[in-house]
Amino acid sequence: MSNYLETTPNEEGYFGKFGGSFIPPMLEEPFKDIRTAYEELKNDPKFIEELKYVRKYYQGRPTPISFAKNLTDHCGGAKIYLKREDLNHTGAHKLNHCMAEVILAKYLGKTKVIAETGAGQHGVALATAAAYFGLECEIHMGEVDIEKEHPNVVRMKILGAKIIPATHGLKTLKEAVDSAFESYIPQADTAIYCIGSVVGPHPFPMMVRDFQSVIGFESKEQFFEHEDKLPDNVVACIGGGSNAMGIFAGFIDDKEVNLYGVEPMGRGENIGEHSATLTYGEEGVMHGFNSIMLKDEKGEPAPVYSIGSGIDYPSVGPEQAHLKEIGRTQVGLCNDEEAVDAFYKLSQLEGIIPALESAHAIGYAMKLAKTLPKDKTILVNLSGRGDKDIDFVVDNYPIPNAKF
């Protein structure tokens, strides 16, 4: 591992001033147990071999890098490459940490996993991992997202998961996290809360990053096969930030590689119209960790919105906040209209239907490519496929003529 990953976060789980653990006293012991188990397992040869086996023979890793030639020609600038996490089993990057978290749960003697989900990809991945390893699975999901992401809800049920609707507030991702934490507290003796991103109390931001870093280390090796050099730019969408942290991990120490985290600008700049946390937020504690968050006039988590259900979250992973603060990453923006355009462009030019979350990264990469010369390169983390989104998109945005 690189020097940065070995030294960050510190022992208390801080990435600079962000991170830490702000949890009720009754959860301190369970989270300490999780951290201890992870520290023991991450260097255990049996755990490493089991994870390698699962990734190769079950998940289908390594996922490839594809050159998006037609999209590149359409944009007329830098070459666009795609890290194809949409080809990972279950259709997104989420299984990378879910399989590992369920192994951790079994190591701790737990019989049940509990989690939140927004777009449903984390829920599907965790339900898959629970089925594979023989554990119960309870998924909390906002009522709005349950309706919007119906295909993933059906998949979770088929896989054996119990779906708990979050019916308060905006009924989306934040409320799903609230609901999952509330359910987990009285079940901590027999269950583990498998957080779905690089958020939450220590050790989850570190642990999920480490499990997702397989994306970045694969990418670093694979990109040389295409260009015989590192990419000039790496682009990924950010909600909590797990897919971005996964691919960034491979390049953090390579200062010549520009890292862009793309936030959802939604429908506008007003509170409740976007989820651009790093752009408009301020420091605050939510869901057990200190980071940057969007606040209302009372200082509480603000209402947020994005067409991508997996990235409409009023905070962001503490490491993403830290990397922006120290100038290692830059923030890009992509609104709903640009994301839908990218969704259709990638589908009709490359034959790849992306998740709406991933379409934000594609949309920004298209804008970035047009500003760069043709000898420059952009590697986009295509974090998920769009099966879950097709009904919603075509019901709300007419399919365009394919003649670009």
N, C-alpha and C positions, 0 to 999 in steps of 0.2 A: 504493500500500500504506500501511497505517497506520504510525504511528511505532514502535509496539512491534515489528512484524514487520521493520522496517528495521534495528532496533538489536539484536535478539535472534535468535540467540545472538551471542556475541562472536567474535573472529577464531579462537580456539582451539576453538570449538564448545561453549562452556559457556552454559547457561541458569542464571544464578546459580552455584551450586556443582555443579550436575548437568550431565552430558554428557561432553565431551572425547573422546579417542581412546586406548584402551588395547589395542593390537594388537601382534602379533609383528613384529619388524623387517622380515621379508620381505614384509609387507603394507603397510608405510608408503608405499612408492612407488606401488603401485596405487591406494591410497585418496587419495593426494595428486593423482594424475592425475584421479580421479573428481571431486574437489573443484574442480580447475582447470577441467575441462571444463564442470562445472555453472555456475561463475561466468562463463564465456565464453558459454554457451548461453542462460542465463536472460534476458539482455538482447539476444539476437540476433534481429532481426526475422524472419528465415527460420524459426528454431526456433519462435518465438511463433506465427507464421502456420500452420506445420505442425500444431502442437498444437491451435490453434483449429479448424482444418479437421477433424482427427481427432475432436475432442470433439463437434463439431456434426453431422458427416455420418456418423460411424461409431459413436460411443458413444451418441448421442442426447441430448446435453446442450443446453440446461439441463434437468435433471430438475425436475418440478414440486413445489410444496408443496400438500398436500391437507388440508382441514379434516376431522378425524375427528369428525363430528357425533354419530354414534351412540355412539361410545366416550365422548365428552364428556358426553352425556346420561346414560349409564350411571354415570359417576363422580360427576356432580352438582356439579362445581366449575368450575375454570378450563377455558378452551377449549384443546383439544389439537390441534395441527397436526403434520403429518408431512412432513419433507423426504424425498422419495421416491428415495433412492439405490438402492432395489430395482429401479427402472426403468432404471438405468444398464446398458448392455450388459454381459452376463455376470452380472447380478443383484446387484451390490454396488458399493461405492465403490472397490474395489481397482484397477479399471482406470484410475482417474484418475492414479495415479502409475506404474502399469506401462507404459502407452503411452509416457510421458515417459522412463522409465528405459531402455526399449529404444531409443528415439531416441538417448539419451545413449550407450548401448553401441555403436551403429553409428557415432556420431561418434568414439568412441575406437578404432574399427577392430576391435571384438570380434566373434566369430562365435557366441558361446554365452552364454546367461544361466542362472544358477544361483540357486535360492531355496529357502526353507523355506515350509511352509504348515501351518496348524492345521486350520481348518474346510474348507480346500480352495479358498476363494474367491480368495486371493492366487495360488495355484497355477493356477487356471483363468484368472485375468486375465493372468498372465504368459505362460502357454501361448498365450493368444489374441493377445497383443501380439507374441510371438515368431513365431507363424504369419503375422501381418499383415506383419511387417517381414523375414521370411525368416531368422530365427536359430534355432539349436538351443536346446532348453530342457530343463533338468534340475531336477526338483522333489523335495525331501526332505520326507517326511511320516511321522509316527509311526505305528507299526503299529496302535495303538488307534484313531487317527483314520482310518486307511485303511479299517478295517472299519466305523466309525461313519458316515463321510461317503462311502460308496460311490458315490453318484451323481456327486459331484465328481471322484472318482478316474477314473471312466469318461470324464467330459468331458475331463479332462486328457489321457488316453490318445488319445482321438479327435482332439484338437487337435495331437497329435504329440509330446507331452512324454514324457520318460523319468522314471518314478517310482522313487525310491530309498527303501525303507523304513528308518526309524530304529528299531533293534531293542534299544537299550539303555535302562536306567532305566525311567521310566514310559511310554516309547514314545509321547509326545505332543509338544506344540509345542516345549518347551525342547530336547528330544532331537533334533527335526528341525533346529533352528538349529545345534546342535553338529555334526550330520552334514553340513549344508550348508557350514559354515565349513571343516570338515576336507577336504571335496571341493574347495572353491574354491582353497585355498592352492596346490596344485601346478598349477592351471589358470589362475592369475591373468593370465598373458600373453595368453591367447586368450579368456578368459571374464570376465564381470562378475557380482558377487553383487548381486542386486536385492533388497534387504531389504524385507520386507513390511509394515513399520509404522514409526512414528516412534521407532525404537530403533536400537541399533548404534552404531558409531563415527561421529564427525563425518566427512562432512557429511550422513549419512543422516537423522538426526532433523530437521534443517533442510530438507533437500531434499524429503523425503516430505511434510512439513508444507506446504511451498510448493506442491507439486503438488496436494495435497488441499484447499488453501484455496479452490479453485473452489467447493466446497460452501458455505462460509460467505459468500462474496461474492455468489453467486447468491441464497442465502437472505435476505440482508440486503435486497436489492432486491425480491425476490418477496414478502416478508412485508408490505411496505407496500401491495401490491395487495389483501391480505386485510384488514388492520387499520389501515392508514394510520399505522402507528407501528412501533417495534421490538418484538420479543417481550419479555415480562417475564422469561422463563426459557428457557434452551436446555439440552436434555438429550441425552446420548449415552453409549453403553456404552464401557467402557475395558478393554482387555487390554494391548496395547502402546500403543494410543491414537490410531491414525491417523484413524479416522472422527471421533472427538471433536475432535482437533486441527484437522481440516479444517473443521468447522462452527464451532468456537470462534474460528478465525482471523478470521472476519468480524465478530466482536463483542468482541474482547479490549479494545479501547479505549473501548467503550461501557459505562461502569461501572454504568449503571442496569440492564443485562442480567445476570441471575444465570446462571452457567454451572455445570452439574452433570455430573460424570463418574461414571458408575454402574459399580460393581465387582461381580463375581460372588461372592456369599456361599455358593454351593454348598449343602452339606449341613450346615454347622455352623461353629463358631469354631475348632476344633482344626486344627493343622497337617495338611495333606493333605486337608482337607475343603472348602477354598475357594481363591479366587485374589484375595482382597481386599488387594492389595499396598500401596496408599496408606493403607489403614486399619490394617494389622497389620505392615507392613514397616519396615525400617530401611535406612540408607544402605549401599550396597555396589556393587562393580564386577562386572558380568557381561556376557558377549558384547560386550566392547569399549567399554563406556560406564559411567559412574557415575550411579546413580539410587537409587531406593528399591526394595528387593527383600525378598522373604520368605526368611528363613534358618532352617536347622535348628539343632540344638544345637551343631553344629561350625562354624557360621558359613557353611556352604555353601548354595547355592540349595535351598530347601525343596521337597518334593513339593507339587504344587498340583492342584486339581480344579475343574472347572466343567462343567455340562451343555453349555455353549457351547464347542466345541473351539477356536474362534478367540480366546478370551479366557482360556484356562487357562495363563497365563504367570507365572513367579515374579518378574518385574520389571515396569517400566512405563517408558514414554518419559520421558527426562529433562525435557522441557518440561512434561509433565503433573505431574511431581514439583515442578518450580519454581513452576508456577502455583498449586498447592495451598499451597506453603510461603509464598508472598507474599500469600495470601488471595484471589487472583483467582477461583479455582474452589472449588467445594464437592464433597464426595464423597458419593454416594448408594450404597445397597446394595440388591441384589435377589438373593434366593436361588432355587434351582432351582424350587421349588414356585410361587413368584410369577412366574418367567419362563415356565413352562409355562402358567399361568393366563392371562398376557398373550398368549402365542402363540395360544391358543384364542379369547380374547376378541376380539383384533384380527381374526382370521380370520372369526369368526361374526358380529361386529357391523359390520365394515367391508369384508369380502370381500378382505382383504389378509393373506396368510400370510407372517409375518416370519421371518427367520433367528432361531435361538435366541439368538445374540449380541444382535441388535437387540431381541429380546423383553425382555431385561434393562432396556433403556432405556424401553421401553413400560411394563413393570411398575412401575418407579420413578415414571414420569410419572403413572401412574394413582393411585399413593399421594399424590404431590405435589398433583395436581389437587384431590383431596378436601379438602385443607387450605386451599385458596385460594378467594377469591370468584369469582363467575362473570364478572367483568369483567377478570380476569387471563388471561394467555395462556402456553402452554407449546409450544415448538417442539422436536420430537423428531427426531433424525437417524435415520431408518429405514435403517440402513446396508446391509441386504441382505435378500433374499427367502429364504423357507424351503423351497424345493424340496429342497435337500440334506438337510433335517432331518425330512421328513414320515414316512419309514419308521421312523426311530428313535423319534420322538415317539409315534406311534400304537402301536408295539410295546410301549412302556413306560408310556404314560399314556393311559387310555381316553378316547375322544372324548366330551366332555360333551354333555348335552342343550343345545340352542341357546337355550332359553328363559331368558334372564337377567332 
